[in-house]
Amino acid sequence: MSDITLKITGMTCDHCVKAATKALETVPGVESAEVTLEPGAAVVKGAADPVALIAAVKEEGYEAEVQ
Protein backbone atom coordinates (compact mmCIF):
# COMPACT_ATOMS: atom_id res chain seq x y z
CA MET A 1 0.00 0.00 0.00
CA SER A 2 1.26 3.46 -0.81
CA ASP A 3 0.06 7.03 -0.45
CA ILE A 4 -0.69 9.11 -3.53
CA THR A 5 -0.94 12.87 -3.04
CA LEU A 6 -3.02 14.87 -5.47
CA LYS A 7 -3.28 18.62 -5.92
CA ILE A 8 -6.95 19.46 -6.51
CA THR A 9 -8.12 22.83 -7.82
CA GLY A 10 -11.63 24.18 -8.20
CA MET A 11 -13.01 23.19 -4.79
CA THR A 12 -14.70 26.07 -2.95
CA CYS A 13 -16.59 24.55 -0.01
CA ASP A 14 -17.17 21.51 2.20
CA HIS A 15 -19.61 20.08 -0.34
CA CYS A 16 -16.77 20.06 -2.89
CA VAL A 17 -14.53 18.24 -0.42
CA LYS A 18 -17.20 15.60 0.19
CA ALA A 19 -17.85 15.15 -3.54
CA ALA A 20 -14.14 14.72 -4.29
CA THR A 21 -13.69 12.32 -1.37
CA LYS A 22 -16.65 10.19 -2.47
CA ALA A 23 -15.37 10.12 -6.05
CA LEU A 24 -11.89 9.05 -4.99
CA GLU A 25 -13.23 6.34 -2.67
CA THR A 26 -15.07 4.71 -5.61
CA VAL A 27 -11.83 4.09 -7.53
CA PRO A 28 -10.72 0.43 -7.34
CA GLY A 29 -7.80 -0.07 -4.98
CA VAL A 30 -8.51 2.97 -2.79
CA GLU A 31 -8.62 2.12 0.91
CA SER A 32 -9.21 5.69 2.08
CA ALA A 33 -9.08 9.25 0.80
CA GLU A 34 -8.53 12.39 2.86
CA VAL A 35 -9.36 15.60 0.98
CA THR A 36 -8.68 19.08 2.34
CA LEU A 37 -10.09 22.36 1.03
CA GLU A 38 -6.96 24.29 1.96
CA PRO A 39 -4.54 23.91 0.30
CA GLY A 40 -6.67 21.84 -2.10
CA ALA A 41 -5.15 18.40 -1.80
CA ALA A 42 -5.95 14.75 -1.33
CA VAL A 43 -3.98 11.93 0.23
CA VAL A 44 -5.16 8.59 -1.09
CA LYS A 45 -4.16 5.35 0.61
CA GLY A 46 -4.20 2.12 -1.32
CA ALA A 47 -3.00 0.66 -4.60
CA ALA A 48 -5.00 2.77 -7.03
CA ASP A 49 -4.05 3.92 -10.51
CA PRO A 50 -3.19 7.65 -10.37
CA VAL A 51 -4.78 8.16 -13.81
CA ALA A 52 -8.07 6.71 -12.49
CA LEU A 53 -7.90 8.98 -9.44
CA ILE A 54 -7.45 12.07 -11.60
CA ALA A 55 -10.30 10.95 -13.87
CA ALA A 56 -12.63 10.50 -10.88
CA VAL A 57 -11.87 14.01 -9.61
CA LYS A 58 -12.34 15.52 -13.09
CA GLU A 59 -15.68 13.70 -13.40
CA GLU A 60 -16.82 15.75 -10.38
CA GLY A 61 -15.78 18.98 -12.11
CA TYR A 62 -12.41 19.68 -10.46
CA GLU A 63 -8.87 19.57 -11.77
CA ALA A 64 -6.25 17.25 -10.27
CA GLU A 65 -2.63 16.32 -10.70
CA VAL A 66 -0.24 14.04 -8.86
CA GLN A 67 2.03 15.92 -6.46
N, CA, C, O and CB atoms as a CASP TS submission, in Angstrom:
PFRMAT TS
TARGET T0000
AUTHOR 0000-0000-0000
METHOD Language model
MODEL 1
PARENT N/A
ATOM      1  N   MET     1       0.848  -1.189   0.000  1.00  0.00           N
ATOM      2  CA  MET     1       0.000   0.000   0.000  1.00  0.00           C
ATOM      3  C   MET     1       0.887   1.244   0.000  1.00  0.00           C
ATOM      4  O   MET     1       1.906   1.294   0.689  1.00  0.00           O
ATOM      5  CB  MET     1      -0.961   0.003   1.229  1.00  0.00           C
ATOM      6  N   SER     2       0.491   2.225  -0.767  1.00  0.00           N
ATOM      7  CA  SER     2       1.258   3.460  -0.806  1.00  0.00           C
ATOM      8  C   SER     2       0.299   4.651  -0.775  1.00  0.00           C
ATOM      9  O   SER     2      -0.897   4.518  -1.035  1.00  0.00           O
ATOM     10  CB  SER     2       2.163   3.509  -2.067  1.00  0.00           C
ATOM     11  N   ASP     3       0.851   5.800  -0.455  1.00  0.00           N
ATOM     12  CA  ASP     3       0.064   7.027  -0.451  1.00  0.00           C
ATOM     13  C   ASP     3       0.294   7.760  -1.769  1.00  0.00           C
ATOM     14  O   ASP     3       1.423   7.851  -2.250  1.00  0.00           O
ATOM     15  CB  ASP     3       0.435   7.931   0.764  1.00  0.00           C
ATOM     16  N   ILE     4      -0.773   8.273  -2.338  1.00  0.00           N
ATOM     17  CA  ILE     4      -0.685   9.109  -3.525  1.00  0.00           C
ATOM     18  C   ILE     4      -1.251  10.469  -3.136  1.00  0.00           C
ATOM     19  O   ILE     4      -2.373  10.557  -2.636  1.00  0.00           O
ATOM     20  CB  ILE     4      -1.460   8.477  -4.755  1.00  0.00           C
ATOM     21  N   THR     5      -0.485  11.521  -3.362  1.00  0.00           N
ATOM     22  CA  THR     5      -0.942  12.870  -3.042  1.00  0.00           C
ATOM     23  C   THR     5      -1.328  13.578  -4.331  1.00  0.00           C
ATOM     24  O   THR     5      -0.567  13.617  -5.297  1.00  0.00           O
ATOM     25  CB  THR     5       0.153  13.669  -2.278  1.00  0.00           C
ATOM     26  N   LEU     6      -2.522  14.132  -4.318  1.00  0.00           N
ATOM     27  CA  LEU     6      -3.022  14.872  -5.468  1.00  0.00           C
ATOM     28  C   LEU     6      -3.210  16.333  -5.102  1.00  0.00           C
ATOM     29  O   LEU     6      -3.609  16.656  -3.983  1.00  0.00           O
ATOM     30  CB  LEU     6      -4.342  14.270  -5.975  1.00  0.00           C
ATOM     31  N   LYS     7      -2.921  17.206  -6.043  1.00  0.00           N
ATOM     32  CA  LYS     7      -3.280  18.618  -5.916  1.00  0.00           C
ATOM     33  C   LYS     7      -4.622  18.752  -6.626  1.00  0.00           C
ATOM     34  O   LYS     7      -4.757  18.363  -7.786  1.00  0.00           O
ATOM     35  CB  LYS     7      -2.163  19.596  -6.537  1.00  0.00           C
ATOM     36  N   ILE     8      -5.616  19.303  -5.927  1.00  0.00           N
ATOM     37  CA  ILE     8      -6.953  19.463  -6.507  1.00  0.00           C
ATOM     38  C   ILE     8      -7.302  20.942  -6.524  1.00  0.00           C
ATOM     39  O   ILE     8      -7.202  21.627  -5.506  1.00  0.00           O
ATOM     40  CB  ILE     8      -8.022  18.649  -5.708  1.00  0.00           C
ATOM     41  N   THR     9      -7.716  21.431  -7.698  1.00  0.00           N
ATOM     42  CA  THR     9      -8.120  22.829  -7.820  1.00  0.00           C
ATOM     43  C   THR     9      -9.580  22.896  -8.242  1.00  0.00           C
ATOM     44  O   THR     9     -10.093  22.001  -8.915  1.00  0.00           O
ATOM     45  CB  THR     9      -7.220  23.583  -8.836  1.00  0.00           C
ATOM     46  N   GLY    10     -10.235  23.968  -7.833  1.00  0.00           N
ATOM     47  CA  GLY    10     -11.627  24.180  -8.197  1.00  0.00           C
ATOM     48  C   GLY    10     -12.608  23.936  -7.062  1.00  0.00           C
ATOM     49  O   GLY    10     -13.797  24.222  -7.201  1.00  0.00           O
ATOM     50  N   MET    11     -12.125  23.412  -5.938  1.00  0.00           N
ATOM     51  CA  MET    11     -13.013  23.186  -4.793  1.00  0.00           C
ATOM     52  C   MET    11     -13.187  24.507  -4.042  1.00  0.00           C
ATOM     53  O   MET    11     -12.225  25.247  -3.840  1.00  0.00           O
ATOM     54  CB  MET    11     -12.444  22.072  -3.842  1.00  0.00           C
ATOM     55  N   THR    12     -14.435  24.794  -3.628  1.00  0.00           N
ATOM     56  CA  THR    12     -14.696  26.070  -2.951  1.00  0.00           C
ATOM     57  C   THR    12     -15.377  25.924  -1.591  1.00  0.00           C
ATOM     58  O   THR    12     -15.487  26.899  -0.848  1.00  0.00           O
ATOM     59  CB  THR    12     -15.544  26.936  -3.829  1.00  0.00           C
ATOM     60  N   CYS    13     -15.840  24.698  -1.256  1.00  0.00           N
ATOM     61  CA  CYS    13     -16.595  24.546  -0.009  1.00  0.00           C
ATOM     62  C   CYS    13     -16.531  23.092   0.487  1.00  0.00           C
ATOM     63  O   CYS    13     -15.935  22.226  -0.154  1.00  0.00           O
ATOM     64  CB  CYS    13     -18.070  24.980  -0.215  1.00  0.00           C
ATOM     65  N   ASP    14     -17.153  22.854   1.634  1.00  0.00           N
ATOM     66  CA  ASP    14     -17.166  21.506   2.202  1.00  0.00           C
ATOM     67  C   ASP    14     -17.886  20.510   1.308  1.00  0.00           C
ATOM     68  O   ASP    14     -17.522  19.335   1.267  1.00  0.00           O
ATOM     69  CB  ASP    14     -17.816  21.523   3.569  1.00  0.00           C
ATOM     70  N   HIS    15     -18.910  20.972   0.587  1.00  0.00           N
ATOM     71  CA  HIS    15     -19.605  20.076  -0.337  1.00  0.00           C
ATOM     72  C   HIS    15     -18.634  19.561  -1.408  1.00  0.00           C
ATOM     73  O   HIS    15     -18.673  18.388  -1.781  1.00  0.00           O
ATOM     74  CB  HIS    15     -20.806  20.804  -1.000  1.00  0.00           C
ATOM     75  N   CYS    16     -17.772  20.447  -1.891  1.00  0.00           N
ATOM     76  CA  CYS    16     -16.768  20.057  -2.889  1.00  0.00           C
ATOM     77  C   CYS    16     -15.831  18.988  -2.315  1.00  0.00           C
ATOM     78  O   CYS    16     -15.500  18.008  -2.983  1.00  0.00           O
ATOM     79  CB  CYS    16     -15.953  21.295  -3.353  1.00  0.00           C
ATOM     80  N   VAL    17     -15.419  19.197  -1.080  1.00  0.00           N
ATOM     81  CA  VAL    17     -14.527  18.239  -0.425  1.00  0.00           C
ATOM     82  C   VAL    17     -15.202  16.871  -0.331  1.00  0.00           C
ATOM     83  O   VAL    17     -14.586  15.845  -0.621  1.00  0.00           O
ATOM     84  CB  VAL    17     -14.124  18.741   0.985  1.00  0.00           C
ATOM     85  N   LYS    18     -16.471  16.865   0.077  1.00  0.00           N
ATOM     86  CA  LYS    18     -17.204  15.601   0.195  1.00  0.00           C
ATOM     87  C   LYS    18     -17.381  14.930  -1.157  1.00  0.00           C
ATOM     88  O   LYS    18     -17.251  13.710  -1.263  1.00  0.00           O
ATOM     89  CB  LYS    18     -18.567  15.835   0.835  1.00  0.00           C
ATOM     90  N   ALA    19     -17.674  15.710  -2.189  1.00  0.00           N
ATOM     91  CA  ALA    19     -17.850  15.151  -3.535  1.00  0.00           C
ATOM     92  C   ALA    19     -16.551  14.538  -4.045  1.00  0.00           C
ATOM     93  O   ALA    19     -16.560  13.445  -4.611  1.00  0.00           O
ATOM     94  CB  ALA    19     -18.337  16.236  -4.511  1.00  0.00           C
ATOM     95  N   ALA    20     -15.438  15.235  -3.847  1.00  0.00           N
ATOM     96  CA  ALA    20     -14.141  14.719  -4.292  1.00  0.00           C
ATOM     97  C   ALA    20     -13.751  13.476  -3.506  1.00  0.00           C
ATOM     98  O   ALA    20     -13.228  12.516  -4.074  1.00  0.00           O
ATOM     99  CB  ALA    20     -13.055  15.794  -4.148  1.00  0.00           C
ATOM    100  N   THR    21     -14.004  13.491  -2.201  1.00  0.00           N
ATOM    101  CA  THR    21     -13.693  12.322  -1.368  1.00  0.00           C
ATOM    102  C   THR    21     -14.491  11.118  -1.831  1.00  0.00           C
ATOM    103  O   THR    21     -13.932  10.036  -2.012  1.00  0.00           O
ATOM    104  CB  THR    21     -13.986  12.613   0.118  1.00  0.00           C
ATOM    105  N   LYS    22     -15.785  11.292  -2.025  1.00  0.00           N
ATOM    106  CA  LYS    22     -16.646  10.192  -2.465  1.00  0.00           C
ATOM    107  C   LYS    22     -16.187   9.642  -3.817  1.00  0.00           C
ATOM    108  O   LYS    22     -16.151   8.429  -4.024  1.00  0.00           O
ATOM    109  CB  LYS    22     -18.109  10.660  -2.555  1.00  0.00           C
ATOM    110  N   ALA    23     -15.837  10.544  -4.728  1.00  0.00           N
ATOM    111  CA  ALA    23     -15.375  10.122  -6.051  1.00  0.00           C
ATOM    112  C   ALA    23     -14.094   9.303  -5.949  1.00  0.00           C
ATOM    113  O   ALA    23     -13.963   8.265  -6.597  1.00  0.00           O
ATOM    114  CB  ALA    23     -15.149  11.340  -6.951  1.00  0.00           C
ATOM    115  N   LEU    24     -13.156   9.768  -5.140  1.00  0.00           N
ATOM    116  CA  LEU    24     -11.890   9.046  -4.987  1.00  0.00           C
ATOM    117  C   LEU    24     -12.099   7.681  -4.345  1.00  0.00           C
ATOM    118  O   LEU    24     -11.444   6.710  -4.724  1.00  0.00           O
ATOM    119  CB  LEU    24     -10.909   9.865  -4.153  1.00  0.00           C
ATOM    120  N   GLU    25     -13.007   7.601  -3.376  1.00  0.00           N
ATOM    121  CA  GLU    25     -13.235   6.335  -2.674  1.00  0.00           C
ATOM    122  C   GLU    25     -13.904   5.282  -3.553  1.00  0.00           C
ATOM    123  O   GLU    25     -13.922   4.106  -3.191  1.00  0.00           O
ATOM    124  CB  GLU    25     -14.081   6.576  -1.447  1.00  0.00           C
ATOM    125  N   THR    26     -14.456   5.682  -4.703  1.00  0.00           N
ATOM    126  CA  THR    26     -15.072   4.712  -5.606  1.00  0.00           C
ATOM    127  C   THR    26     -14.064   4.075  -6.559  1.00  0.00           C
ATOM    128  O   THR    26     -14.384   3.096  -7.233  1.00  0.00           O
ATOM    129  CB  THR    26     -16.170   5.377  -6.403  1.00  0.00           C
ATOM    130  N   VAL    27     -12.847   4.623  -6.620  1.00  0.00           N
ATOM    131  CA  VAL    27     -11.827   4.089  -7.527  1.00  0.00           C
ATOM    132  C   VAL    27     -11.297   2.765  -6.964  1.00  0.00           C
ATOM    133  O   VAL    27     -10.945   2.687  -5.787  1.00  0.00           O
ATOM    134  CB  VAL    27     -10.660   5.118  -7.724  1.00  0.00           C
ATOM    135  N   PRO    28     -11.240   1.727  -7.803  1.00  0.00           N
ATOM    136  CA  PRO    28     -10.719   0.430  -7.341  1.00  0.00           C
ATOM    137  C   PRO    28      -9.311   0.559  -6.763  1.00  0.00           C
ATOM    138  O   PRO    28      -8.445   1.218  -7.339  1.00  0.00           O
ATOM    139  CB  PRO    28     -10.714  -0.580  -8.495  1.00  0.00           C
ATOM    140  N   GLY    29      -9.101  -0.080  -5.619  1.00  0.00           N
ATOM    141  CA  GLY    29      -7.796  -0.065  -4.976  1.00  0.00           C
ATOM    142  C   GLY    29      -7.646   0.982  -3.892  1.00  0.00           C
ATOM    143  O   GLY    29      -6.683   0.947  -3.125  1.00  0.00           O
ATOM    144  N   VAL    30      -8.596   1.924  -3.816  1.00  0.00           N
ATOM    145  CA  VAL    30      -8.511   2.971  -2.792  1.00  0.00           C
ATOM    146  C   VAL    30      -9.029   2.423  -1.472  1.00  0.00           C
ATOM    147  O   VAL    30     -10.146   1.912  -1.391  1.00  0.00           O
ATOM    148  CB  VAL    30      -9.315   4.235  -3.213  1.00  0.00           C
ATOM    149  N   GLU    31      -8.197   2.539  -0.432  1.00  0.00           N
ATOM    150  CA  GLU    31      -8.620   2.125   0.909  1.00  0.00           C
ATOM    151  C   GLU    31      -9.216   3.301   1.671  1.00  0.00           C
ATOM    152  O   GLU    31     -10.171   3.137   2.431  1.00  0.00           O
ATOM    153  CB  GLU    31      -7.434   1.531   1.692  1.00  0.00           C
ATOM    154  N   SER    32      -8.654   4.480   1.468  1.00  0.00           N
ATOM    155  CA  SER    32      -9.212   5.690   2.078  1.00  0.00           C
ATOM    156  C   SER    32      -8.705   6.904   1.322  1.00  0.00           C
ATOM    157  O   SER    32      -7.666   6.862   0.662  1.00  0.00           O
ATOM    158  CB  SER    32      -8.839   5.787   3.585  1.00  0.00           C
ATOM    159  N   ALA    33      -9.464   7.989   1.433  1.00  0.00           N
ATOM    160  CA  ALA    33      -9.079   9.253   0.800  1.00  0.00           C
ATOM    161  C   ALA    33      -9.368  10.383   1.773  1.00  0.00           C
ATOM    162  O   ALA    33     -10.466  10.483   2.321  1.00  0.00           O
ATOM    163  CB  ALA    33      -9.839   9.471  -0.552  1.00  0.00           C
ATOM    164  N   GLU    34      -8.371  11.230   1.981  1.00  0.00           N
ATOM    165  CA  GLU    34      -8.530  12.389   2.858  1.00  0.00           C
ATOM    166  C   GLU    34      -8.323  13.641   2.017  1.00  0.00           C
ATOM    167  O   GLU    34      -7.215  13.911   1.554  1.00  0.00           O
ATOM    168  CB  GLU    34      -7.525  12.342   4.067  1.00  0.00           C
ATOM    169  N   VAL    35      -9.391  14.402   1.823  1.00  0.00           N
ATOM    170  CA  VAL    35      -9.356  15.598   0.983  1.00  0.00           C
ATOM    171  C   VAL    35      -9.458  16.826   1.874  1.00  0.00           C
ATOM    172  O   VAL    35     -10.264  16.863   2.805  1.00  0.00           O
ATOM    173  CB  VAL    35     -10.503  15.581  -0.074  1.00  0.00           C
ATOM    174  N   THR    36      -8.637  17.833   1.585  1.00  0.00           N
ATOM    175  CA  THR    36      -8.676  19.084   2.335  1.00  0.00           C
ATOM    176  C   THR    36      -8.936  20.251   1.380  1.00  0.00           C
ATOM    177  O   THR    36      -8.398  20.300   0.274  1.00  0.00           O
ATOM    178  CB  THR    36      -7.352  19.300   3.115  1.00  0.00           C
ATOM    179  N   LEU    37      -9.766  21.180   1.831  1.00  0.00           N
ATOM    180  CA  LEU    37     -10.092  22.359   1.027  1.00  0.00           C
ATOM    181  C   LEU    37      -8.879  23.267   0.884  1.00  0.00           C
ATOM    182  O   LEU    37      -8.571  23.743  -0.209  1.00  0.00           O
ATOM    183  CB  LEU    37     -11.260  23.133   1.654  1.00  0.00           C
ATOM    184  N   GLU    38      -8.199  23.500   1.994  1.00  0.00           N
ATOM    185  CA  GLU    38      -6.965  24.288   1.963  1.00  0.00           C
ATOM    186  C   GLU    38      -5.827  23.371   2.347  1.00  0.00           C
ATOM    187  O   GLU    38      -5.845  22.832   3.453  1.00  0.00           O
ATOM    188  CB  GLU    38      -7.038  25.527   2.920  1.00  0.00           C
ATOM    189  N   PRO    39      -4.862  23.169   1.516  1.00  0.00           N
ATOM    190  CA  PRO    39      -4.539  23.908   0.297  1.00  0.00           C
ATOM    191  C   PRO    39      -5.100  23.294  -0.987  1.00  0.00           C
ATOM    192  O   PRO    39      -4.584  23.583  -2.067  1.00  0.00           O
ATOM    193  CB  PRO    39      -3.061  24.019   0.173  1.00  0.00           C
ATOM    194  N   GLY    40      -6.125  22.467  -0.910  1.00  0.00           N
ATOM    195  CA  GLY    40      -6.671  21.838  -2.104  1.00  0.00           C
ATOM    196  C   GLY    40      -5.872  20.604  -2.467  1.00  0.00           C
ATOM    197  O   GLY    40      -5.200  20.562  -3.498  1.00  0.00           O
ATOM    198  N   ALA    41      -5.954  19.598  -1.606  1.00  0.00           N
ATOM    199  CA  ALA    41      -5.150  18.401  -1.798  1.00  0.00           C
ATOM    200  C   ALA    41      -5.910  17.170  -1.346  1.00  0.00           C
ATOM    201  O   ALA    41      -6.915  17.251  -0.639  1.00  0.00           O
ATOM    202  CB  ALA    41      -3.830  18.514  -1.044  1.00  0.00           C
ATOM    203  N   ALA    42      -5.398  16.026  -1.777  1.00  0.00           N
ATOM    204  CA  ALA    42      -5.950  14.747  -1.332  1.00  0.00           C
ATOM    205  C   ALA    42      -4.802  13.790  -1.095  1.00  0.00           C
ATOM    206  O   ALA    42      -3.845  13.747  -1.869  1.00  0.00           O
ATOM    207  CB  ALA    42      -6.958  14.163  -2.370  1.00  0.00           C
ATOM    208  N   VAL    43      -4.901  13.021  -0.017  1.00  0.00           N
ATOM    209  CA  VAL    43      -3.978  11.931   0.232  1.00  0.00           C
ATOM    210  C   VAL    43      -4.799  10.658   0.133  1.00  0.00           C
ATOM    211  O   VAL    43      -5.739  10.442   0.899  1.00  0.00           O
ATOM    212  CB  VAL    43      -3.257  12.066   1.632  1.00  0.00           C
ATOM    213  N   VAL    44      -4.426   9.820  -0.825  1.00  0.00           N
ATOM    214  CA  VAL    44      -5.160   8.591  -1.090  1.00  0.00           C
ATOM    215  C   VAL    44      -4.302   7.413  -0.670  1.00  0.00           C
ATOM    216  O   VAL    44      -3.155   7.281  -1.097  1.00  0.00           O
ATOM    217  CB  VAL    44      -5.558   8.483  -2.585  1.00  0.00           C
ATOM    218  N   LYS    45      -4.869   6.556   0.175  1.00  0.00           N
ATOM    219  CA  LYS    45      -4.159   5.351   0.613  1.00  0.00           C
ATOM    220  C   LYS    45      -4.701   4.157  -0.166  1.00  0.00           C
ATOM    221  O   LYS    45      -5.907   4.024  -0.374  1.00  0.00           O
ATOM    222  CB  LYS    45      -4.315   5.127   2.158  1.00  0.00           C
ATOM    223  N   GLY    46      -3.792   3.305  -0.586  1.00  0.00           N
ATOM    224  CA  GLY    46      -4.198   2.120  -1.320  1.00  0.00           C
ATOM    225  C   GLY    46      -3.326   1.911  -2.538  1.00  0.00           C
ATOM    226  O   GLY    46      -2.291   2.557  -2.703  1.00  0.00           O
ATOM    227  N   ALA    47      -3.762   0.993  -3.392  1.00  0.00           N
ATOM    228  CA  ALA    47      -3.005   0.655  -4.598  1.00  0.00           C
ATOM    229  C   ALA    47      -3.834   1.027  -5.816  1.00  0.00           C
ATOM    230  O   ALA    47      -4.173   0.170  -6.632  1.00  0.00           O
ATOM    231  CB  ALA    47      -2.628  -0.858  -4.626  1.00  0.00           C
ATOM    232  N   ALA    48      -4.157   2.299  -5.934  1.00  0.00           N
ATOM    233  CA  ALA    48      -5.000   2.770  -7.033  1.00  0.00           C
ATOM    234  C   ALA    48      -4.141   3.351  -8.154  1.00  0.00           C
ATOM    235  O   ALA    48      -3.017   3.799  -7.931  1.00  0.00           O
ATOM    236  CB  ALA    48      -6.008   3.824  -6.530  1.00  0.00           C
ATOM    237  N   ASP    49      -4.696   3.333  -9.352  1.00  0.00           N
ATOM    238  CA  ASP    49      -4.048   3.918 -10.515  1.00  0.00           C
ATOM    239  C   ASP    49      -4.203   5.439 -10.448  1.00  0.00           C
ATOM    240  O   ASP    49      -5.329   5.937 -10.408  1.00  0.00           O
ATOM    241  CB  ASP    49      -4.650   3.349 -11.838  1.00  0.00           C
ATOM    242  N   PRO    50      -3.093   6.187 -10.436  1.00  0.00           N
ATOM    243  CA  PRO    50      -3.193   7.647 -10.371  1.00  0.00           C
ATOM    244  C   PRO    50      -4.031   8.241 -11.505  1.00  0.00           C
ATOM    245  O   PRO    50      -4.720   9.240 -11.295  1.00  0.00           O
ATOM    246  CB  PRO    50      -1.810   8.253 -10.400  1.00  0.00           C
ATOM    247  N   VAL    51      -3.988   7.660 -12.676  1.00  0.00           N
ATOM    248  CA  VAL    51      -4.783   8.156 -13.805  1.00  0.00           C
ATOM    249  C   VAL    51      -6.276   8.031 -13.493  1.00  0.00           C
ATOM    250  O   VAL    51      -7.060   8.923 -13.815  1.00  0.00           O
ATOM    251  CB  VAL    51      -4.434   7.379 -15.106  1.00  0.00           C
ATOM    252  N   ALA    52      -6.662   6.921 -12.865  1.00  0.00           N
ATOM    253  CA  ALA    52      -8.066   6.709 -12.491  1.00  0.00           C
ATOM    254  C   ALA    52      -8.492   7.702 -11.409  1.00  0.00           C
ATOM    255  O   ALA    52      -9.627   8.177 -11.411  1.00  0.00           O
ATOM    256  CB  ALA    52      -8.284   5.260 -11.998  1.00  0.00           C
ATOM    257  N   LEU    53      -7.587   8.012 -10.493  1.00  0.00           N
ATOM    258  CA  LEU    53      -7.896   8.983  -9.441  1.00  0.00           C
ATOM    259  C   LEU    53      -8.156  10.364 -10.039  1.00  0.00           C
ATOM    260  O   LEU    53      -9.120  11.038  -9.676  1.00  0.00           O
ATOM    261  CB  LEU    53      -6.745   9.055  -8.419  1.00  0.00           C
ATOM    262  N   ILE    54      -7.292  10.770 -10.950  1.00  0.00           N
ATOM    263  CA  ILE    54      -7.454  12.073 -11.605  1.00  0.00           C
ATOM    264  C   ILE    54      -8.756  12.107 -12.394  1.00  0.00           C
ATOM    265  O   ILE    54      -9.473  13.107 -12.371  1.00  0.00           O
ATOM    266  CB  ILE    54      -6.255  12.373 -12.536  1.00  0.00           C
ATOM    267  N   ALA    55      -9.063  11.020 -13.091  1.00  0.00           N
ATOM    268  CA  ALA    55     -10.300  10.953 -13.874  1.00  0.00           C
ATOM    269  C   ALA    55     -11.527  11.073 -12.976  1.00  0.00           C
ATOM    270  O   ALA    55     -12.499  11.732 -13.344  1.00  0.00           O
ATOM    271  CB  ALA    55     -10.359   9.644 -14.669  1.00  0.00           C
ATOM    272  N   ALA    56     -11.493  10.444 -11.806  1.00  0.00           N
ATOM    273  CA  ALA    56     -12.626  10.498 -10.876  1.00  0.00           C
ATOM    274  C   ALA    56     -12.848  11.924 -10.382  1.00  0.00           C
ATOM    275  O   ALA    56     -13.987  12.381 -10.283  1.00  0.00           O
ATOM    276  CB  ALA    56     -12.392   9.552  -9.679  1.00  0.00           C
ATOM    277  N   VAL    57     -11.762  12.624 -10.074  1.00  0.00           N
ATOM    278  CA  VAL    57     -11.870  14.012  -9.614  1.00  0.00           C
ATOM    279  C   VAL    57     -12.396  14.908 -10.738  1.00  0.00           C
ATOM    280  O   VAL    57     -13.253  15.762 -10.509  1.00  0.00           O
ATOM    281  CB  VAL    57     -10.496  14.529  -9.114  1.00  0.00           C
ATOM    282  N   LYS    58     -11.883  14.708 -11.945  1.00  0.00           N
ATOM    283  CA  LYS    58     -12.337  15.516 -13.089  1.00  0.00           C
ATOM    284  C   LYS    58     -13.808  15.272 -13.395  1.00  0.00           C
ATOM    285  O   LYS    58     -14.518  16.185 -13.815  1.00  0.00           O
ATOM    286  CB  LYS    58     -11.492  15.206 -14.330  1.00  0.00           C
ATOM    287  N   GLU    59     -14.266  14.038 -13.185  1.00  0.00           N
ATOM    288  CA  GLU    59     -15.679  13.700 -13.398  1.00  0.00           C
ATOM    289  C   GLU    59     -16.582  14.540 -12.495  1.00  0.00           C
ATOM    290  O   GLU    59     -17.719  14.845 -12.855  1.00  0.00           O
ATOM    291  CB  GLU    59     -15.920  12.198 -13.137  1.00  0.00           C
ATOM    292  N   GLU    60     -16.070  14.913 -11.322  1.00  0.00           N
ATOM    293  CA  GLU    60     -16.823  15.751 -10.378  1.00  0.00           C
ATOM    294  C   GLU    60     -16.717  17.237 -10.713  1.00  0.00           C
ATOM    295  O   GLU    60     -17.391  18.062 -10.096  1.00  0.00           O
ATOM    296  CB  GLU    60     -16.328  15.512  -8.957  1.00  0.00           C
ATOM    297  N   GLY    61     -15.880  17.580 -11.681  1.00  0.00           N
ATOM    298  CA  GLY    61     -15.776  18.975 -12.108  1.00  0.00           C
ATOM    299  C   GLY    61     -14.583  19.736 -11.574  1.00  0.00           C
ATOM    300  O   GLY    61     -14.534  20.962 -11.674  1.00  0.00           O
ATOM    301  N   TYR    62     -13.612  19.023 -11.004  1.00  0.00           N
ATOM    302  CA  TYR    62     -12.413  19.676 -10.457  1.00  0.00           C
ATOM    303  C   TYR    62     -11.199  19.220 -11.256  1.00  0.00           C
ATOM    304  O   TYR    62     -11.254  18.228 -11.982  1.00  0.00           O
ATOM    305  CB  TYR    62     -12.230  19.347  -8.933  1.00  0.00           C
ATOM    306  N   GLU    63     -10.121  19.947 -11.113  1.00  0.00           N
ATOM    307  CA  GLU    63      -8.871  19.570 -11.768  1.00  0.00           C
ATOM    308  C   GLU    63      -7.964  18.905 -10.734  1.00  0.00           C
ATOM    309  O   GLU    63      -7.996  19.252  -9.553  1.00  0.00           O
ATOM    310  CB  GLU    63      -8.169  20.816 -12.415  1.00  0.00           C
ATOM    311  N   ALA    64      -7.155  17.945 -11.188  1.00  0.00           N
ATOM    312  CA  ALA    64      -6.255  17.248 -10.271  1.00  0.00           C
ATOM    313  C   ALA    64      -4.969  16.867 -10.983  1.00  0.00           C
ATOM    314  O   ALA    64      -4.944  16.636 -12.192  1.00  0.00           O
ATOM    315  CB  ALA    64      -6.932  15.998  -9.687  1.00  0.00           C
ATOM    316  N   GLU    65      -3.915  16.810 -10.204  1.00  0.00           N
ATOM    317  CA  GLU    65      -2.634  16.319 -10.704  1.00  0.00           C
ATOM    318  C   GLU    65      -1.887  15.680  -9.558  1.00  0.00           C
ATOM    319  O   GLU    65      -2.077  16.046  -8.398  1.00  0.00           O
ATOM    320  CB  GLU    65      -1.796  17.460 -11.346  1.00  0.00           C
ATOM    321  N   VAL    66      -1.027  14.714  -9.886  1.00  0.00           N
ATOM    322  CA  VAL    66      -0.236  14.042  -8.862  1.00  0.00           C
ATOM    323  C   VAL    66       0.846  15.002  -8.378  1.00  0.00           C
ATOM    324  O   VAL    66       1.513  15.663  -9.173  1.00  0.00           O
ATOM    325  CB  VAL    66       0.390  12.718  -9.406  1.00  0.00           C
ATOM    326  N   GLN    67       1.005  15.064  -7.060  1.00  0.00           N
ATOM    327  CA  GLN    67       2.026  15.918  -6.461  1.00  0.00           C
ATOM    328  C   GLN    67       3.352  15.192  -6.466  1.00  0.00           C
ATOM    329  O   GLN    67       4.355  15.736  -6.004  1.00  0.00           O
ATOM    330  CB  GLN    67       1.638  16.330  -5.026  1.00  0.00           C
TER
END
